[in-house]
């Protein structure tokens, strides 16, 4: 029987595939954004190195499979793909964080478009890793963590700040107190540790019902 292939790029070089992949990723950003983002040259080089190293490993395994006529070890294939995906994630994170530290991303339209595209690429890559690469079935908490990490970052920081500012209010147990809405939003985003910390330091921490919730969260 024909052995399964981990990766097959028939008729294309690693450089061609990597360039095409990067171009497609960066052209997939928001169509409404008129500023075109180009992939950073140093990021392309780092991704090229990772892709080439992965291709070498994949070809070695493919040759072993063809020589032995044995199927690919699924655990080995998963481990290799996860390691490759995690390496790509680290590169996208590094490029995004470097852009943030520079301060250019929030002032220059081209840098902002580049930042948004890097965030988009990172989100898609991590979602693919969670739902397609890993053999374990994606769970609701993991998908919620993914969504919060990529699409609620600013909202979570804002809710945390609002809850902190209202935590010491003397009327915290009164109806409509400002503390509870941001706290519930954090809870819905599965921020268990943050919710527990806020409840423990708020002015109502000695309330029986609040204490029960804190015990439940431990």
DRENZA-330200 format. One line per 4 residues: number of its first residue (from 1); for each residue x, y, z of N, C-alpha, C. Coordinates in pm, 1 decimal. Layout:
% DRENZA-330200
NUM	X Y Z X Y Z X Y Z ~ ...
***
This chain:
% DRENZA-330200
1	82.7 -121.2 0.0 0.0 0.0 0.0 85.7 125.6 0.0 ~ 32.3 231.6 -55.3 106.7 357.5 -59.0 115.8 416.1 79.7 ~ 238.1 444.0 130.1 252.0 496.8 265.4 196.8 637.8 273.2 ~ 139.1 674.3 387.0 86.9 810.5 402.8 201.3 909.9 411.0
5	177.2 1028.8 362.8 278.5 1134.2 367.3 239.3 1237.0 472.5 ~ 336.0 1275.2 552.8 310.3 1379.0 652.9 294.4 1513.9 583.8 ~ 385.4 1541.9 491.1 378.7 1666.8 416.0 412.5 1635.2 270.6 ~ 342.3 1694.2 177.8 373.8 1671.9 37.1 364.7 1804.3 -37.3
9	477.9 1852.0 -86.5 481.3 1974.6 -165.2 538.1 1938.4 -302.2 ~ 469.3 1854.1 -377.8 517.8 1807.1 -505.7 537.9 1924.3 -602.1 ~ 656.6 1927.4 -661.7 683.8 2026.2 -765.1 713.8 2164.7 -713.6 ~ 729.0 2182.2 -581.9 758.5 2314.2 -527.3 874.7 2303.5 -432.3
13	954.4 2409.5 -429.1 1063.9 2412.9 -333.6 1012.9 2464.4 -201.6 ~ 1091.5 2443.4 -95.1 1052.7 2494.1 36.4 1039.6 2644.8 34.8 ~ 1129.4 2711.3 -39.3 1125.4 2857.6 -44.6 997.6 2905.5 -112.1 ~ 959.5 2840.0 -223.6 836.6 2878.2 -293.9 715.5 2860.9 -204.1
17	707.4 2746.7 -136.0 591.5 2718.4 -49.9 583.3 2817.7 63.4 ~ 699.8 2846.6 124.9 699.3 2937.1 238.8 659.8 3077.7 195.8 ~ 711.3 3123.3 82.9 678.1 3256.7 33.7 529.8 3267.7 0.8 ~ 476.1 3163.7 -66.2 334.0 3165.3 -100.1 247.6 3163.9 25.3
21	287.3 3084.3 125.5 209.4 3076.7 248.5 207.6 3209.9 320.5 ~ 323.4 3275.8 330.1 329.5 3404.5 397.6 248.1 3508.9 322.3 ~ 257.1 3508.2 189.2 181.7 3605.9 110.1 32.2 3587.9 129.6 ~ -13.0 3462.3 132.8 -155.9 3436.5 149.0 -203.6 3475.6 287.6
25	-120.7 3451.1 389.8 -158.6 3488.4 526.2 -172.5 3639.5 539.0 ~ -74.8 3712.8 483.6 -78.3 3857.3 500.0 -180.5 3923.5 409.4 ~ -222.6 3856.2 303.1 -328.0 3912.3 218.1 -465.4 3876.9 269.9 ~ -472.3 3792.1 375.9 -601.5 3748.7 428.7 -652.1 3838.4 539.2
29	-581.2 3947.1 569.9 -626.6 4036.3 675.3 -750.5 4111.4 629.6 ~ -806.4 4191.2 718.8 -934.4 4258.1 698.0 -941.8 4328.5 562.1 ~ -1040.1 4291.1 480.7 -1055.0 4349.6 347.7 -1089.1 4497.8 354.5 ~ -1148.5 4540.5 465.6 -1186.2 4680.0 478.8 -1064.9 4768.2 503.6
33	-955.1 4709.3 547.5 -835.4 4786.3 575.6 -763.0 4813.7 444.3 ~ -755.4 4938.2 404.7 -696.7 4973.5 277.1 -544.3 4972.8 281.1 ~ -485.4 4971.3 401.4 -340.5 4968.3 413.4 -292.0 4826.1 400.5 ~ -205.3 4799.0 303.9 -155.5 4665.0 279.4 -38.3 4635.7 372.3
37	-43.4 4522.1 439.5 64.4 4483.8 529.7 155.4 4384.4 460.9 ~ 284.2 4412.0 463.4 382.1 4319.4 405.7 448.2 4242.4 518.5 ~ 473.5 4113.7 498.7 538.4 4036.0 603.6 678.3 4088.3 632.2 ~ 715.9 4107.8 757.9 850.5 4155.7 790.6 956.1 4059.0 738.1
41	1064.0 4115.2 683.6 1167.0 4032.1 621.3 1231.1 3935.9 720.3 ~ 1262.7 3984.7 842.2 1328.0 3896.9 939.3 1233.6 3785.7 985.6 ~ 1104.4 3815.7 993.5 1007.5 3712.2 1029.6 1000.9 3606.2 920.2 ~ 1002.0 3648.9 795.6 999.8 3553.0 683.4 1120.5 3460.3 689.4
45	1235.5 3515.1 723.7 1356.3 3433.0 732.1 1345.0 3329.8 843.5 ~ 1291.6 3372.7 957.5 1277.3 3279.0 1069.5 1176.3 3169.4 1037.8 ~ 1065.6 3208.4 974.1 966.0 3108.5 935.1 1021.9 3013.9 828.8 ~ 1103.8 3068.1 739.2 1166.9 2984.9 636.9 1255.1 2878.1 701.4
49	1332.6 2917.8 801.7 1420.5 2821.8 869.2 1339.7 2712.4 936.6 ~ 1231.1 2750.0 1002.8 1147.5 2650.4 1070.0 1080.7 2557.5 968.6 ~ 1033.5 2615.7 858.6 968.2 2533.9 755.9 1066.6 2435.0 694.5 ~ 1186.8 2482.9 664.1 1288.0 2397.1 602.6 1327.6 2284.0 697.3
53	1344.8 2316.4 826.3 1380.3 2213.3 924.3 1268.2 2109.9 936.5 ~ 1143.3 2157.0 932.2 1030.3 2065.1 939.6 1025.5 1975.1 816.4 ~ 1052.1 2031.3 700.4 1051.9 1952.9 577.4 1157.5 1841.9 581.1 ~ 1274.3 1873.4 636.4 1380.3 1773.0 646.8 1334.3 1656.9 734.7
57	1272.6 1689.2 849.9 1223.5 1583.9 940.0 1113.0 1501.9 871.9 ~ 1021.3 1571.4 804.7 910.6 1501.9 739.0 960.6 1409.5 629.0 ~ 1059.5 1455.3 552.5 1112.9 1372.5 444.5 1183.1 1249.0 500.5 ~ 1253.1 1266.6 613.4 1320.8 1152.3 675.8 1220.0 1046.0 717.3
61	1109.7 1089.3 779.0 1006.2 994.8 821.3 939.3 930.6 699.9 ~ 915.3 1011.0 598.4 853.8 957.4 476.5 941.0 848.7 414.8 ~ 1070.3 871.5 411.0 1162.5 771.4 355.4 1164.1 644.2 438.9 ~ 1156.3 660.3 571.8 1151.3 543.5 659.9 1023.9 462.2 636.1
65	913.8 531.4 617.6 786.0 464.4 591.7 791.0 387.5 459.6 ~ 847.0 450.7 357.0 856.0 385.2 226.6 949.8 264.3 231.1 ~ 1055.4 275.1 311.6 1151.8 165.7 319.5 1096.8 47.2 398.0 ~ 1021.0 74.6 502.3 971.3 -33.4 589.0 831.4 -78.3 553.6
69	759.8 2.8 470.3 620.6 -27.2 435.2 532.0 -37.4 559.2 ~ 569.0 40.6 659.5 491.1 47.5 783.7 424.9 184.8 792.1 ~ 306.3 191.0 853.1 238.4 320.7 863.8 313.2 416.6 956.7 ~ 284.7 542.6 938.1 345.8 645.0 1022.6 297.9 629.4 1166.3
73	389.8 644.0 1259.7 354.1 646.1 1401.4 274.8 774.4 1427.4 ~ 145.3 759.8 1457.2 59.6 878.7 1472.5 104.8 968.3 1586.8 ~ 154.9 908.9 1694.4 203.0 990.2 1806.2 323.3 1074.4 1765.1 ~ 413.5 1013.9 1687.8 530.2 1087.1 1639.9 488.7 1198.7 1545.2
77	394.0 1169.2 1455.4 347.5 1271.0 1361.0 281.3 1387.7 1433.9 ~ 197.7 1355.3 1533.2 131.4 1461.8 1609.2 233.3 1546.7 1683.8 ~ 329.3 1480.8 1748.2 431.8 1552.8 1823.6 511.1 1646.5 1732.1 ~ 544.1 1597.5 1613.3 621.7 1677.9 1519.5 541.7 1798.0 1469.2
81	414.1 1775.7 1436.7 329.3 1884.9 1388.4 302.8 1988.1 1497.8 ~ 280.3 1940.0 1620.9 257.4 2032.5 1732.2 381.3 2115.9 1759.5 ~ 497.5 2052.1 1754.7 622.8 2124.3 1777.2 643.0 2230.7 1670.0 ~ 610.2 2197.4 1544.7 622.7 2294.1 1435.8 524.5 2409.8 1454.3
85	399.2 2376.6 1488.2 297.4 2480.7 1507.2 332.6 2572.3 1623.9 ~ 383.5 2514.7 1732.2 421.6 2596.0 1848.0 539.9 2686.8 1814.6 ~ 631.3 2635.0 1732.7 743.5 2718.3 1689.8 697.0 2836.8 1607.0 ~ 601.2 2813.6 1516.4 545.5 2923.0 1437.5 474.4 3024.3 1526.7
89	401.5 2974.5 1625.8 331.7 3064.4 1718.9 429.9 3155.2 1791.7 ~ 541.7 3097.5 1834.5 642.6 3177.9 1904.8 698.8 3286.3 1813.4 ~ 717.5 3254.6 1686.0 770.0 3354.6 1593.0 670.2 3468.2 1572.5 ~ 541.9 3434.0 1554.2 440.2 3537.9 1537.0 427.6 3623.1 1663.5
93	431.1 3558.0 1780.3 423.3 3631.6 1907.6 540.7 3726.9 1922.2 ~ 659.7 3677.1 1889.8 779.7 3759.2 1901.6 772.1 3881.8 1811.9 ~ 727.2 3862.3 1687.7 716.3 3974.3 1593.9 609.8 4074.1 1639.7 ~ 497.0 4022.3 1688.9 390.9 4110.8 1737.2 435.6 4190.2 1858.8
97	498.7 4123.4 1955.6 542.1 4190.5 2078.3 651.2 4293.0 2050.3 ~ 738.4 4261.2 1956.5 843.6 4356.9 1918.5 782.1 4482.6 1858.8 ~ 678.9 4464.4 1779.5 610.1 4578.4 1719.5 540.1 4661.2 1826.9 ~ 481.9 4594.7 1924.8 415.8 4666.5 2033.8 515.7 4746.6 2116.7
101	629.8 4685.6 2145.0 730.4 4755.0 2226.0 786.0 4877.7 2154.6 ~ 789.0 4872.3 2022.2 843.3 4984.9 1945.7 753.9 5108.2 1953.6 ~ 624.5 5088.1 1982.9 530.0 5199.0 1990.6 477.7 5244.8 1856.1 ~ 529.7 5185.6 1746.5 488.1 5229.6 1612.5 350.2 5178.7 1574.6
105	311.6 5063.9 1630.9 190.9 4996.4 1583.0 63.7 5076.4 1605.9 ~ 63.1 5165.8 1704.4 -58.8 5239.9 1735.9 -58.2 5380.2 1676.7 ~ 49.2 5414.1 1602.1 58.3 5549.3 1546.4 66.5 5550.4 1394.3 ~ 128.2 5447.4 1338.6 148.6 5441.3 1194.6 49.7 5343.2 1132.1
109	-28.0 5384.9 1030.9 -128.9 5294.2 971.3 -69.1 5164.7 917.1 ~ 47.8 5173.1 853.9 110.2 5052.4 798.9 151.5 4957.3 910.7 ~ 206.1 5013.6 1019.1 246.4 4929.4 1132.4 124.9 4870.7 1201.7 ~ 17.0 4948.4 1208.2 -106.8 4898.4 1267.6 -161.4 4781.6 1185.6
113	-156.4 4794.2 1052.7 -203.7 4685.8 966.4 -116.2 4562.3 983.0 ~ 14.5 4583.4 994.9 106.8 4471.1 1017.4 76.8 4403.1 1150.5 ~ 52.3 4482.7 1254.9 20.0 4429.1 1387.6 -108.4 4347.2 1383.0 ~ -212.2 4401.0 1318.6 -340.6 4330.9 1310.4 -327.5 4200.1 1233.6
117	-245.5 4200.3 1129.4 -226.2 4079.3 1050.8 -152.9 3973.1 1130.2 ~ -52.2 4014.0 1206.4 19.4 3919.1 1292.0 -75.5 3858.2 1395.3 ~ -163.0 3940.1 1452.9 -260.8 3889.5 1549.9 -355.6 3790.1 1483.0 ~ -397.9 3821.4 1362.8 -487.8 3733.0 1287.1 -419.3 3599.0 1257.2
121	-295.6 3605.9 1209.5 -220.9 3483.2 1178.2 -203.1 3397.5 1302.2 ~ -170.2 3461.4 1413.0 -148.5 3388.4 1537.7 -277.4 3321.8 1584.9 ~ -389.1 3393.9 1575.8 -517.7 3338.8 1618.6 -557.1 3218.2 1533.8 ~ -543.2 3230.3 1402.2 -579.0 3119.5 1312.4 -488.5 2999.3 1336.8
125	-359.4 3025.1 1351.9 -264.2 2916.1 1373.7 -296.0 2839.7 1501.8 ~ -323.5 2911.5 1609.7 -353.3 2845.4 1736.6 -487.0 2771.4 1730.6 ~ -583.3 2825.9 1656.6 -712.3 2756.3 1642.5 -694.7 2626.4 1564.1 ~ -615.9 2630.1 1459.1 -587.8 2508.2 1381.6 -517.2 2405.3 1469.4
129	-424.2 2451.1 1549.7 -353.0 2359.5 1639.1 -448.8 2294.1 1737.9 ~ -542.4 2371.5 1789.5 -636.9 2319.7 1887.9 -737.4 2222.6 1825.7 ~ -783.5 2253.3 1705.3 -895.2 2176.9 1648.3 -854.5 2071.2 1546.9 ~ -737.9 2087.0 1483.0 -701.9 1995.4 1374.7 -573.8 1917.2 1398.1
133	-475.5 1977.1 1462.8 -346.2 1910.8 1478.9 -346.0 1817.7 1599.1 ~ -394.1 1867.1 1711.2 -394.5 1786.3 1832.7 -498.0 1675.3 1823.2 ~ -457.7 1555.1 1866.8 -550.9 1440.8 1862.8 -660.4 1452.8 1967.6 ~ -631.1 1523.2 2076.0 -732.1 1538.6 2180.5 -841.9 1633.4 2132.5
137	-964.7 1599.4 2163.5 -1078.3 1679.7 2118.8 -1075.4 1817.0 2185.3 ~ -1102.3 1923.3 2109.3 -1104.3 2056.6 2169.7 -1217.7 2069.4 2270.6 ~ -1187.5 2118.8 2387.0 -1288.7 2135.1 2491.8 -1336.6 2279.0 2495.8 ~ -1453.2 2299.1 2554.3 -1509.7 2434.0 2563.1 -1417.3 2530.4 2638.3
141	-1360.2 2490.5 2753.6 -1269.3 2584.3 2822.9 -1148.9 2623.9 2739.0 ~ -1091.6 2528.0 2664.3 -975.4 2560.8 2582.4 -1011.1 2655.8 2469.9 ~ -1127.5 2636.1 2407.5 -1170.1 2726.2 2300.7 -1204.9 2864.4 2356.3 ~ -1262.1 2867.5 2476.7 -1292.9 2995.5 2539.6 -1164.1 3069.3 2574.4
145	-1063.6 2995.6 2623.2 -934.3 3057.2 2652.6 -870.7 3112.6 2525.5 ~ -884.4 3036.6 2415.6 -831.3 3084.6 2288.0 -901.0 3214.5 2247.2 ~ -1032.9 3217.1 2257.7 -1108.5 3336.2 2218.0 -1071.0 3455.7 2306.7 ~ -1062.3 3431.9 2436.8 -1028.2 3540.4 2528.9 -887.9 3593.9 2502.0
149	-796.5 3502.5 2472.6 -657.0 3541.0 2450.2 -641.7 3628.0 2325.5 ~ -721.7 3601.1 2222.6 -701.4 3669.9 2095.6 -803.0 3780.4 2066.7 ~ -919.7 3774.9 2127.8 -1023.4 3871.6 2093.6 -1079.9 3949.7 2212.3 ~ -1038.7 3916.3 2334.2 -1090.8 3987.6 2451.2 -979.3 4049.5 2534.9
153	-859.3 4057.0 2478.9 -744.5 4105.1 2556.5 -769.6 4242.4 2617.1 ~ -813.6 4338.3 2536.4 -837.4 4473.4 2586.3 -959.2 4477.7 2677.6 ~ -1063.2 4401.1 2643.6 -1183.6 4398.9 2727.0 -1153.8 4342.0 2865.7 ~ -1075.7 4234.9 2871.1 -1042.4 4174.0 2999.6 -966.0 4271.8 3087.8
157	-872.2 4344.1 3028.2 -796.0 4443.6 3105.4 -888.2 4553.4 3157.7 ~ -983.8 4593.9 3075.1 -1077.2 4698.5 3116.5 -1169.1 4649.5 3228.3 ~ -1221.6 4526.9 3216.1 -1309.7 4472.6 3320.3 -1234.6 4455.6 3452.3 ~ -1109.9 4410.5 3442.6 -1028.0 4394.4 3563.3 -1008.0 4529.1 3633.2
161	-978.1 4633.1 3554.1 -956.6 4766.3 3610.5 -1084.5 4819.7 3674.0 ~ -1197.7 4801.2 3606.5 -1325.3 4849.5 3660.8 -1359.3 4779.1 3792.3 ~ -1339.8 4647.9 3797.7 -1369.9 4572.6 3918.8 -1275.9 4612.5 4032.6 ~ -1149.6 4634.4 4001.7 -1054.6 4676.9 4104.8 -1093.9 4811.5 4165.0
165	-1132.9 4903.0 4078.8 -1168.9 5037.2 4125.9 -1294.7 5034.6 4212.8 ~ -1384.9 4939.2 4186.6 -1510.7 4933.5 4262.2 -1505.6 4836.0 4379.0 ~ -1393.6 4767.7 4396.4 -1387.1 4660.4 4496.4 -1395.9 4710.3 4639.5 ~ -1355.0 4833.4 4664.6 -1352.5 4885.4 4801.8 -1473.8 4971.3 4835.8
169	-1569.8 4976.3 4746.1 -1689.2 5057.8 4771.7 -1765.2 5004.4 4892.4 ~ -1807.3 5092.1 4984.3 -1878.7 5045.7 5104.1 -2015.5 4986.0 5073.9 ~ -2076.4 5026.4 4962.1 -2209.9 4977.7 4927.7 -2203.4 4866.8 4823.5 ~ -2100.2 4785.1 4829.5 -2075.4 4686.6 4724.2 -2186.5 4581.7 4714.9
173	-2256.9 4557.8 4824.3 -2363.8 4458.0 4824.0 -2499.5 4516.7 4786.7 ~ -2504.1 4645.5 4760.1 -2630.9 4707.6 4723.5 -2664.0 4676.5 4577.9 ~ -2791.1 4685.2 4545.5 -2835.9 4656.0 4409.0 -2776.7 4756.5 4310.6 ~ -2722.3 4705.2 4201.1 -2664.9 4792.4 4099.0 -2523.6 4838.6 4128.3
177	-2457.0 4781.5 4228.4 -2318.9 4820.0 4259.9 -2229.0 4794.2 4138.5 ~ -2135.5 4886.1 4113.5 -2053.1 4880.9 3992.3 -1956.2 4763.1 3990.1 ~ -1934.0 4699.4 4103.9 -1835.3 4591.4 4113.1 -1877.7 4465.2 4038.1 ~ -2006.0 4435.8 4038.4 -2049.5 4302.5 3996.7 -2054.2 4279.5 3845.9
181	-2087.1 4381.3 3768.1 -2095.0 4359.2 3622.7 -1959.3 4321.2 3563.1 ~ -1850.7 4398.3 3587.7 -1721.3 4355.3 3533.0 -1674.4 4222.9 3591.4 ~ -1709.1 4195.3 3718.0 -1670.5 4068.1 3778.2 -1739.6 3951.8 3705.8 ~ -1868.3 3966.9 3676.3 -1941.7 3861.6 3604.6 -1888.5 3843.4 3463.2
185	-1846.0 3951.5 3399.8 -1788.4 3940.1 3265.7 -1657.0 3862.4 3269.8 ~ -1577.8 3886.3 3372.3 -1453.5 3810.4 3389.7 -1483.8 3662.8 3414.0 ~ -1588.1 3637.3 3493.5 -1626.0 3498.7 3521.5 -1672.6 3428.1 3394.0 ~ -1749.7 3498.8 3311.2 -1797.5 3439.7 3185.6 -1682.9 3412.2 3088.5
189	-1573.5 3485.8 3104.0 -1455.2 3463.0 3020.2 -1362.0 3359.5 3081.8 ~ -1408.0 3290.5 3186.2 -1332.9 3182.8 3250.6 -1206.8 3232.5 3320.8 ~ -1211.3 3357.1 3371.1 -1096.8 3412.9 3446.1 -1112.5 3379.0 3594.5 ~ -1103.7 3252.2 3625.6 -1130.2 3205.0 3761.3 -1036.2 3266.6 3864.2
193	-907.1 3267.1 3834.6 -809.4 3320.5 3930.1 -834.4 3467.5 3957.1 ~ -860.8 3544.4 3852.3 -884.7 3687.8 3868.4 -1011.4 3714.3 3950.0 ~ -1116.8 3637.4 3923.3 -1241.6 3653.3 3998.6 -1219.2 3622.2 4146.0 ~ -1146.3 3515.5 4174.5 -1117.9 3477.8 4312.2 -1038.7 3586.8 4384.1
197	-938.8 3642.5 4317.5 -858.5 3748.7 4378.3 -942.2 3870.9 4409.8 ~ -1028.9 3908.5 4317.6 -1113.1 4026.3 4338.5 -1211.7 4004.9 4453.1 ~ -1270.5 3886.5 4459.9 -1366.0 3858.4 4567.8 -1297.8 3856.8 4703.5 ~ -1176.5 3806.1 4707.9 -1105.4 3796.4 4835.0 -1061.2 3931.9 4889.3
201	-1039.9 4027.6 4799.6 -992.7 4158.1 4846.0 -1102.8 4264.0 4849.3 ~ -1224.0 4231.0 4802.8 -1330.5 4331.1 4801.3 -1384.7 4353.8 4942.2 ~ -1459.4 4461.8 4958.0 -1511.2 4498.0 5089.9 -1617.3 4400.7 5139.3 ~ -1668.3 4314.0 5050.9 -1770.1 4216.3 5090.6 -1711.5 4077.1 5108.4
205	-1581.1 4067.3 5125.1 -1516.0 3936.5 5132.2 -1563.4 3853.8 5251.7 ~ -1615.0 3919.8 5356.7 -1661.1 3847.9 5475.4 -1807.0 3803.8 5465.4 ~ -1873.5 3847.1 5358.0 -2012.4 3806.4 5339.0 -2019.3 3655.3 5318.9 ~ -2120.9 3592.2 5375.6 -2131.2 3446.3 5372.0 -2138.1 3393.0 5229.1
209	-2219.8 3455.1 5144.3 -2234.3 3406.8 5007.4 -2105.9 3427.6 4925.8 ~ -2042.1 3540.5 4947.7 -1915.1 3567.0 4878.2 -1809.2 3467.3 4922.8 ~ -1806.8 3437.1 5052.0 -1709.5 3340.3 5104.0 -1733.3 3201.8 5045.1 ~ -1859.2 3164.8 5026.3 -1890.3 3035.3 4965.5 -1840.8 3028.1 4821.2
213	-1857.6 3137.3 4747.8 -1809.4 3139.5 4609.4 -1657.9 3127.8 4606.0 ~ -1589.9 3196.7 4697.4 -1442.8 3188.7 4703.6 -1398.0 3045.8 4733.5 ~ -1467.9 2980.8 4825.0 -1433.5 2841.2 4856.4 -1454.6 2751.9 4735.4 ~ -1560.2 2779.2 4660.1 -1589.6 2699.7 4541.0 -1480.3 2717.1 4434.3
217	-1424.5 2837.9 4424.9 -1324.1 2867.1 4323.5 -1185.8 2813.8 4359.5 ~ -1165.6 2779.4 4484.1 -1031.7 2731.6 4525.3 -1003.8 2595.6 4466.7
***
